[in-house]
Amino acid sequence: MRSHAKQTISAQIPVELALAIEKLAQELDRSKSWIIKEALTFMLAERERRHNDILSGLADVDAGRVVSHSEIVDFAARLKKE
């Protein structure tokens, strides 16, 4: 995702969000573009991480690596006793 080529995009956002971006840019002494790029990069990476976690969980289910409902109930009961 590291490319030196750039593309300008346009988006309409609520005024409150635009003001928050501007305030953060001033606080961090960064451009609004930098703030938006960082936020989008983080959001996309987090989305990818969650997607991979879901795929991993589904692979566990397919492989039979699961915990039964009764095991969870027993575990919860033990926690209450402690």
Jmol script that loads the backbone (N, CA, C; Angstrom):
load data "model"
ATOM      1  N   MET A   1       0.812  -1.180   0.000  1.00  0.00           N
ATOM      2  CA  MET A   1       0.000   0.000   0.000  1.00  0.00           C
ATOM      3  C   MET A   1       0.868   1.261   0.000  1.00  0.00           C
ATOM      4  N   ARG A   2       2.152   1.085   0.056  1.00  0.00           N
ATOM      5  CA  ARG A   2       3.062   2.226   0.031  1.00  0.00           C
ATOM      6  C   ARG A   2       3.351   2.609  -1.414  1.00  0.00           C
ATOM      7  N   SER A   3       2.692   3.637  -1.879  1.00  0.00           N
ATOM      8  CA  SER A   3       2.906   4.121  -3.224  1.00  0.00           C
ATOM      9  C   SER A   3       3.169   5.614  -3.157  1.00  0.00           C
ATOM     10  N   HIS A   4       4.055   6.084  -4.011  1.00  0.00           N
ATOM     11  CA  HIS A   4       4.344   7.512  -4.034  1.00  0.00           C
ATOM     12  C   HIS A   4       3.373   8.259  -4.931  1.00  0.00           C
ATOM     13  N   ALA A   5       2.666   7.531  -5.784  1.00  0.00           N
ATOM     14  CA  ALA A   5       1.651   8.167  -6.614  1.00  0.00           C
ATOM     15  C   ALA A   5       0.498   8.594  -5.718  1.00  0.00           C
ATOM     16  N   LYS A   6      -0.091   9.722  -6.048  1.00  0.00           N
ATOM     17  CA  LYS A   6      -1.171  10.240  -5.212  1.00  0.00           C
ATOM     18  C   LYS A   6      -2.387  10.522  -6.066  1.00  0.00           C
ATOM     19  N   GLN A   7      -3.528  10.459  -5.410  1.00  0.00           N
ATOM     20  CA  GLN A   7      -4.791  10.775  -6.067  1.00  0.00           C
ATOM     21  C   GLN A   7      -5.625  11.586  -5.099  1.00  0.00           C
ATOM     22  N   THR A   8      -6.215  12.626  -5.594  1.00  0.00           N
ATOM     23  CA  THR A   8      -7.091  13.445  -4.775  1.00  0.00           C
ATOM     24  C   THR A   8      -8.496  12.875  -4.854  1.00  0.00           C
ATOM     25  N   ILE A   9      -9.120  12.740  -3.678  1.00  0.00           N
ATOM     26  CA  ILE A   9     -10.510  12.312  -3.639  1.00  0.00           C
ATOM     27  C   ILE A   9     -11.310  13.374  -2.904  1.00  0.00           C
ATOM     28  N   SER A  10     -12.587  13.313  -3.090  1.00  0.00           N
ATOM     29  CA  SER A  10     -13.464  14.292  -2.475  1.00  0.00           C
ATOM     30  C   SER A  10     -14.536  13.558  -1.703  1.00  0.00           C
ATOM     31  N   ALA A  11     -14.869  14.078  -0.523  1.00  0.00           N
ATOM     32  CA  ALA A  11     -15.914  13.452   0.285  1.00  0.00           C
ATOM     33  C   ALA A  11     -16.618  14.533   1.093  1.00  0.00           C
ATOM     34  N   GLN A  12     -17.901  14.388   1.225  1.00  0.00           N
ATOM     35  CA  GLN A  12     -18.641  15.295   2.092  1.00  0.00           C
ATOM     36  C   GLN A  12     -18.726  14.659   3.474  1.00  0.00           C
ATOM     37  N   ILE A  13     -18.351  15.439   4.486  1.00  0.00           N
ATOM     38  CA  ILE A  13     -18.383  14.954   5.864  1.00  0.00           C
ATOM     39  C   ILE A  13     -19.098  15.979   6.725  1.00  0.00           C
ATOM     40  N   PRO A  14     -19.616  15.545   7.870  1.00  0.00           N
ATOM     41  CA  PRO A  14     -20.281  16.496   8.763  1.00  0.00           C
ATOM     42  C   PRO A  14     -19.313  17.598   9.206  1.00  0.00           C
ATOM     43  N   VAL A  15     -19.849  18.766   9.405  1.00  0.00           N
ATOM     44  CA  VAL A  15     -19.038  19.920   9.824  1.00  0.00           C
ATOM     45  C   VAL A  15     -18.269  19.598  11.098  1.00  0.00           C
ATOM     46  N   GLU A  16     -18.924  18.912  12.049  1.00  0.00           N
ATOM     47  CA  GLU A  16     -18.262  18.589  13.316  1.00  0.00           C
ATOM     48  C   GLU A  16     -17.028  17.734  13.095  1.00  0.00           C
ATOM     49  N   LEU A  17     -17.107  16.800  12.162  1.00  0.00           N
ATOM     50  CA  LEU A  17     -15.958  15.945  11.861  1.00  0.00           C
ATOM     51  C   LEU A  17     -14.850  16.755  11.205  1.00  0.00           C
ATOM     52  N   ALA A  18     -15.218  17.635  10.290  1.00  0.00           N
ATOM     53  CA  ALA A  18     -14.218  18.486   9.639  1.00  0.00           C
ATOM     54  C   ALA A  18     -13.506  19.366  10.666  1.00  0.00           C
ATOM     55  N   LEU A  19     -14.261  19.892  11.620  1.00  0.00           N
ATOM     56  CA  LEU A  19     -13.660  20.724  12.670  1.00  0.00           C
ATOM     57  C   LEU A  19     -12.729  19.898  13.560  1.00  0.00           C
ATOM     58  N   ALA A  20     -13.141  18.678  13.867  1.00  0.00           N
ATOM     59  CA  ALA A  20     -12.300  17.806  14.691  1.00  0.00           C
ATOM     60  C   ALA A  20     -11.001  17.466  13.961  1.00  0.00           C
ATOM     61  N   ILE A  21     -11.082  17.231  12.669  1.00  0.00           N
ATOM     62  CA  ILE A  21      -9.881  16.944  11.868  1.00  0.00           C
ATOM     63  C   ILE A  21      -8.959  18.157  11.872  1.00  0.00           C
ATOM     64  N   GLU A  22      -9.539  19.319  11.673  1.00  0.00           N
ATOM     65  CA  GLU A  22      -8.744  20.546  11.664  1.00  0.00           C
ATOM     66  C   GLU A  22      -8.071  20.778  13.014  1.00  0.00           C
ATOM     67  N   LYS A  23      -8.806  20.566  14.100  1.00  0.00           N
ATOM     68  CA  LYS A  23      -8.246  20.742  15.445  1.00  0.00           C
ATOM     69  C   LYS A  23      -7.097  19.766  15.694  1.00  0.00           C
ATOM     70  N   LEU A  24      -7.302  18.503  15.323  1.00  0.00           N
ATOM     71  CA  LEU A  24      -6.252  17.504  15.517  1.00  0.00           C
ATOM     72  C   LEU A  24      -5.029  17.821  14.669  1.00  0.00           C
ATOM     73  N   ALA A  25      -5.246  18.266  13.462  1.00  0.00           N
ATOM     74  CA  ALA A  25      -4.133  18.644  12.590  1.00  0.00           C
ATOM     75  C   ALA A  25      -3.306  19.763  13.222  1.00  0.00           C
ATOM     76  N   GLN A  26      -3.980  20.727  13.809  1.00  0.00           N
ATOM     77  CA  GLN A  26      -3.269  21.823  14.469  1.00  0.00           C
ATOM     78  C   GLN A  26      -2.507  21.321  15.696  1.00  0.00           C
ATOM     79  N   GLU A  27      -3.166  20.461  16.485  1.00  0.00           N
ATOM     80  CA  GLU A  27      -2.521  19.935  17.696  1.00  0.00           C
ATOM     81  C   GLU A  27      -1.278  19.130  17.368  1.00  0.00           C
ATOM     82  N   LEU A  28      -1.346  18.358  16.287  1.00  0.00           N
ATOM     83  CA  LEU A  28      -0.222  17.497  15.911  1.00  0.00           C
ATOM     84  C   LEU A  28       0.747  18.162  14.947  1.00  0.00           C
ATOM     85  N   ASP A  29       0.429  19.393  14.551  1.00  0.00           N
ATOM     86  CA  ASP A  29       1.233  20.118  13.567  1.00  0.00           C
ATOM     87  C   ASP A  29       1.403  19.291  12.291  1.00  0.00           C
ATOM     88  N   ARG A  30       0.280  18.763  11.842  1.00  0.00           N
ATOM     89  CA  ARG A  30       0.226  17.969  10.608  1.00  0.00           C
ATOM     90  C   ARG A  30      -0.849  18.546   9.701  1.00  0.00           C
ATOM     91  N   SER A  31      -0.842  18.126   8.459  1.00  0.00           N
ATOM     92  CA  SER A  31      -1.873  18.592   7.537  1.00  0.00           C
ATOM     93  C   SER A  31      -3.162  17.795   7.751  1.00  0.00           C
ATOM     94  N   LYS A  32      -4.268  18.371   7.322  1.00  0.00           N
ATOM     95  CA  LYS A  32      -5.539  17.644   7.384  1.00  0.00           C
ATOM     96  C   LYS A  32      -5.458  16.393   6.516  1.00  0.00           C
ATOM     97  N   SER A  33      -4.771  16.479   5.395  1.00  0.00           N
ATOM     98  CA  SER A  33      -4.607  15.300   4.530  1.00  0.00           C
ATOM     99  C   SER A  33      -3.893  14.176   5.267  1.00  0.00           C
ATOM    100  N   TRP A  34      -2.878  14.537   6.049  1.00  0.00           N
ATOM    101  CA  TRP A  34      -2.136  13.524   6.805  1.00  0.00           C
ATOM    102  C   TRP A  34      -3.059  12.848   7.817  1.00  0.00           C
ATOM    103  N   ILE A  35      -3.863  13.648   8.522  1.00  0.00           N
ATOM    104  CA  ILE A  35      -4.780  13.108   9.521  1.00  0.00           C
ATOM    105  C   ILE A  35      -5.755  12.135   8.859  1.00  0.00           C
ATOM    106  N   ILE A  36      -6.333  12.547   7.756  1.00  0.00           N
ATOM    107  CA  ILE A  36      -7.312  11.702   7.059  1.00  0.00           C
ATOM    108  C   ILE A  36      -6.651  10.440   6.534  1.00  0.00           C
ATOM    109  N   LYS A  37      -5.453  10.559   5.972  1.00  0.00           N
ATOM    110  CA  LYS A  37      -4.738   9.382   5.457  1.00  0.00           C
ATOM    111  C   LYS A  37      -4.427   8.394   6.581  1.00  0.00           C
ATOM    112  N   GLU A  38      -3.974   8.914   7.728  1.00  0.00           N
ATOM    113  CA  GLU A  38      -3.679   8.046   8.864  1.00  0.00           C
ATOM    114  C   GLU A  38      -4.946   7.331   9.343  1.00  0.00           C
ATOM    115  N   ALA A  39      -6.042   8.067   9.439  1.00  0.00           N
ATOM    116  CA  ALA A  39      -7.295   7.474   9.906  1.00  0.00           C
ATOM    117  C   ALA A  39      -7.779   6.389   8.949  1.00  0.00           C
ATOM    118  N   LEU A  40      -7.732   6.661   7.657  1.00  0.00           N
ATOM    119  CA  LEU A  40      -8.171   5.662   6.678  1.00  0.00           C
ATOM    120  C   LEU A  40      -7.250   4.444   6.663  1.00  0.00           C
ATOM    121  N   THR A  41      -5.956   4.689   6.770  1.00  0.00           N
ATOM    122  CA  THR A  41      -4.997   3.576   6.796  1.00  0.00           C
ATOM    123  C   THR A  41      -5.255   2.680   7.995  1.00  0.00           C
ATOM    124  N   PHE A  42      -5.480   3.294   9.170  1.00  0.00           N
ATOM    125  CA  PHE A  42      -5.765   2.527  10.374  1.00  0.00           C
ATOM    126  C   PHE A  42      -7.066   1.747  10.222  1.00  0.00           C
ATOM    127  N   MET A  43      -8.114   2.403   9.714  1.00  0.00           N
ATOM    128  CA  MET A  43      -9.408   1.754   9.568  1.00  0.00           C
ATOM    129  C   MET A  43      -9.326   0.560   8.622  1.00  0.00           C
ATOM    130  N   LEU A  44      -8.638   0.728   7.501  1.00  0.00           N
ATOM    131  CA  LEU A  44      -8.519  -0.368   6.541  1.00  0.00           C
ATOM    132  C   LEU A  44      -7.685  -1.520   7.101  1.00  0.00           C
ATOM    133  N   ALA A  45      -6.630  -1.204   7.841  1.00  0.00           N
ATOM    134  CA  ALA A  45      -5.811  -2.256   8.454  1.00  0.00           C
ATOM    135  C   ALA A  45      -6.617  -3.003   9.513  1.00  0.00           C
ATOM    136  N   GLU A  46      -7.397  -2.280  10.302  1.00  0.00           N
ATOM    137  CA  GLU A  46      -8.224  -2.908  11.335  1.00  0.00           C
ATOM    138  C   GLU A  46      -9.288  -3.802  10.706  1.00  0.00           C
ATOM    139  N   ARG A  47      -9.872  -3.333   9.632  1.00  0.00           N
ATOM    140  CA  ARG A  47     -10.879  -4.128   8.919  1.00  0.00           C
ATOM    141  C   ARG A  47     -10.254  -5.419   8.378  1.00  0.00           C
ATOM    142  N   GLU A  48      -9.059  -5.317   7.823  1.00  0.00           N
ATOM    143  CA  GLU A  48      -8.355  -6.488   7.306  1.00  0.00           C
ATOM    144  C   GLU A  48      -8.031  -7.461   8.444  1.00  0.00           C
ATOM    145  N   ARG A  49      -7.588  -6.921   9.591  1.00  0.00           N
ATOM    146  CA  ARG A  49      -7.270  -7.770  10.740  1.00  0.00           C
ATOM    147  C   ARG A  49      -8.504  -8.530  11.206  1.00  0.00           C
ATOM    148  N   ARG A  50      -9.630  -7.824  11.323  1.00  0.00           N
ATOM    149  CA  ARG A  50     -10.869  -8.484  11.757  1.00  0.00           C
ATOM    150  C   ARG A  50     -11.306  -9.543  10.753  1.00  0.00           C
ATOM    151  N   HIS A  51     -11.168  -9.245   9.471  1.00  0.00           N
ATOM    152  CA  HIS A  51     -11.535 -10.216   8.438  1.00  0.00           C
ATOM    153  C   HIS A  51     -10.675 -11.477   8.572  1.00  0.00           C
ATOM    154  N   ASN A  52      -9.378 -11.294   8.771  1.00  0.00           N
ATOM    155  CA  ASN A  52      -8.477 -12.437   8.943  1.00  0.00           C
ATOM    156  C   ASN A  52      -8.804 -13.221  10.210  1.00  0.00           C
ATOM    157  N   ASP A  53      -9.173 -12.521  11.287  1.00  0.00           N
ATOM    158  CA  ASP A  53      -9.579 -13.203  12.516  1.00  0.00           C
ATOM    159  C   ASP A  53     -10.829 -14.053  12.289  1.00  0.00           C
ATOM    160  N   ILE A  54     -11.769 -13.522  11.527  1.00  0.00           N
ATOM    161  CA  ILE A  54     -12.993 -14.275  11.220  1.00  0.00           C
ATOM    162  C   ILE A  54     -12.650 -15.509  10.403  1.00  0.00           C
ATOM    163  N   LEU A  55     -11.797 -15.349   9.389  1.00  0.00           N
ATOM    164  CA  LEU A  55     -11.404 -16.502   8.575  1.00  0.00           C
ATOM    165  C   LEU A  55     -10.698 -17.552   9.424  1.00  0.00           C
ATOM    166  N   SER A  56      -9.871 -17.091  10.353  1.00  0.00           N
ATOM    167  CA  SER A  56      -9.172 -18.008  11.251  1.00  0.00           C
ATOM    168  C   SER A  56     -10.171 -18.747  12.140  1.00  0.00           C
ATOM    169  N   GLY A  57     -11.154 -18.031  12.652  1.00  0.00           N
ATOM    170  CA  GLY A  57     -12.180 -18.657  13.481  1.00  0.00           C
ATOM    171  C   GLY A  57     -12.991 -19.677  12.702  1.00  0.00           C
ATOM    172  N   LEU A  58     -13.334 -19.349  11.479  1.00  0.00           N
ATOM    173  CA  LEU A  58     -14.080 -20.296  10.639  1.00  0.00           C
ATOM    174  C   LEU A  58     -13.250 -21.539  10.339  1.00  0.00           C
ATOM    175  N   ALA A  59     -11.945 -21.352  10.149  1.00  0.00           N
ATOM    176  CA  ALA A  59     -11.060 -22.501   9.932  1.00  0.00           C
ATOM    177  C   ALA A  59     -11.025 -23.372  11.180  1.00  0.00           C
ATOM    178  N   ASP A  60     -11.029 -22.766  12.367  1.00  0.00           N
ATOM    179  CA  ASP A  60     -11.076 -23.528  13.616  1.00  0.00           C
ATOM    180  C   ASP A  60     -12.357 -24.354  13.686  1.00  0.00           C
ATOM    181  N   VAL A  61     -13.474 -23.732  13.328  1.00  0.00           N
ATOM    182  CA  VAL A  61     -14.748 -24.461  13.341  1.00  0.00           C
ATOM    183  C   VAL A  61     -14.692 -25.623  12.371  1.00  0.00           C
ATOM    184  N   ASP A  62     -14.204 -25.377  11.166  1.00  0.00           N
ATOM    185  CA  ASP A  62     -14.108 -26.446  10.162  1.00  0.00           C
ATOM    186  C   ASP A  62     -13.218 -27.587  10.636  1.00  0.00           C
ATOM    187  N   ALA A  63     -12.194 -27.260  11.422  1.00  0.00           N
ATOM    188  CA  ALA A  63     -11.266 -28.278  11.920  1.00  0.00           C
ATOM    189  C   ALA A  63     -11.750 -28.905  13.219  1.00  0.00           C
ATOM    190  N   GLY A  64     -12.893 -28.450  13.712  1.00  0.00           N
ATOM    191  CA  GLY A  64     -13.435 -29.029  14.934  1.00  0.00           C
ATOM    192  C   GLY A  64     -12.856 -28.470  16.208  1.00  0.00           C
ATOM    193  N   ARG A  65     -12.115 -27.377  16.108  1.00  0.00           N
ATOM    194  CA  ARG A  65     -11.528 -26.755  17.299  1.00  0.00           C
ATOM    195  C   ARG A  65     -12.556 -25.780  17.881  1.00  0.00           C
ATOM    196  N   VAL A  66     -13.501 -26.328  18.625  1.00  0.00           N
ATOM    197  CA  VAL A  66     -14.582 -25.534  19.194  1.00  0.00           C
ATOM    198  C   VAL A  66     -14.770 -25.903  20.659  1.00  0.00           C
ATOM    199  N   VAL A  67     -15.501 -25.071  21.374  1.00  0.00           N
ATOM    200  CA  VAL A  67     -15.842 -25.330  22.767  1.00  0.00           C
ATOM    201  C   VAL A  67     -17.362 -25.457  22.827  1.00  0.00           C
ATOM    202  N   SER A  68     -17.828 -26.501  23.470  1.00  0.00           N
ATOM    203  CA  SER A  68     -19.266 -26.731  23.525  1.00  0.00           C
ATOM    204  C   SER A  68     -19.954 -25.750  24.475  1.00  0.00           C
ATOM    205  N   HIS A  69     -21.241 -25.614  24.282  1.00  0.00           N
ATOM    206  CA  HIS A  69     -22.030 -24.736  25.139  1.00  0.00           C
ATOM    207  C   HIS A  69     -21.948 -25.174  26.597  1.00  0.00           C
ATOM    208  N   SER A  70     -22.026 -26.468  26.834  1.00  0.00           N
ATOM    209  CA  SER A  70     -21.984 -26.957  28.213  1.00  0.00           C
ATOM    210  C   SER A  70     -20.629 -26.671  28.868  1.00  0.00           C
ATOM    211  N   GLU A  71     -19.554 -26.721  28.104  1.00  0.00           N
ATOM    212  CA  GLU A  71     -18.238 -26.385  28.655  1.00  0.00           C
ATOM    213  C   GLU A  71     -18.185 -24.912  29.063  1.00  0.00           C
ATOM    214  N   ILE A  72     -18.799 -24.058  28.278  1.00  0.00           N
ATOM    215  CA  ILE A  72     -18.833 -22.633  28.604  1.00  0.00           C
ATOM    216  C   ILE A  72     -19.681 -22.392  29.850  1.00  0.00           C
ATOM    217  N   VAL A  73     -20.820 -23.073  29.943  1.00  0.00           N
ATOM    218  CA  VAL A  73     -21.689 -22.938  31.112  1.00  0.00           C
ATOM    219  C   VAL A  73     -20.946 -23.391  32.365  1.00  0.00           C
ATOM    220  N   ASP A  74     -20.251 -24.524  32.279  1.00  0.00           N
ATOM    221  CA  ASP A  74     -19.466 -25.013  33.410  1.00  0.00           C
ATOM    222  C   ASP A  74     -18.361 -24.018  33.792  1.00  0.00           C
ATOM    223  N   PHE A  75     -17.702 -23.469  32.798  1.00  0.00           N
ATOM    224  CA  PHE A  75     -16.644 -22.501  33.040  1.00  0.00           C
ATOM    225  C   PHE A  75     -17.208 -21.263  33.754  1.00  0.00           C
ATOM    226  N   ALA A  76     -18.339 -20.762  33.285  1.00  0.00           N
ATOM    227  CA  ALA A  76     -18.973 -19.591  33.889  1.00  0.00           C
ATOM    228  C   ALA A  76     -19.386 -19.894  35.336  1.00  0.00           C
ATOM    229  N   ALA A  77     -19.861 -21.076  35.573  1.00  0.00           N
ATOM    230  CA  ALA A  77     -20.270 -21.462  36.937  1.00  0.00           C
ATOM    231  C   ALA A  77     -19.055 -21.484  37.861  1.00  0.00           C
ATOM    232  N   ARG A  78     -17.924 -21.982  37.364  1.00  0.00           N
ATOM    233  CA  ARG A  78     -16.696 -21.997  38.173  1.00  0.00           C
ATOM    234  C   ARG A  78     -16.240 -20.573  38.483  1.00  0.00           C
ATOM    235  N   LEU A  79     -16.396 -19.678  37.545  1.00  0.00           N
ATOM    236  CA  LEU A  79     -15.998 -18.286  37.778  1.00  0.00           C
ATOM    237  C   LEU A  79     -16.823 -17.653  38.874  1.00  0.00           C
ATOM    238  N   LYS A  80     -18.120 -17.987  38.917  1.00  0.00           N
ATOM    239  CA  LYS A  80     -18.999 -17.415  39.933  1.00  0.00           C
ATOM    240  C   LYS A  80     -18.627 -17.893  41.328  1.00  0.00           C
ATOM    241  N   LYS A  81     -18.074 -19.107  41.426  1.00  0.00           N
ATOM    242  CA  LYS A  81     -17.704 -19.662  42.724  1.00  0.00           C
ATOM    243  C   LYS A  81     -16.419 -19.030  43.270  1.00  0.00           C
ATOM    244  N   GLU A  82     -15.606 -18.491  42.403  1.00  0.00           N
ATOM    245  CA  GLU A  82     -14.316 -17.939  42.844  1.00  0.00           C
ATOM    246  C   GLU A  82     -14.455 -16.614  43.511  1.00  0.00           C
TER     247      GLU A  82
END
end "model"
wireframe off; spacefill off
backbone 0.3
color backbone group
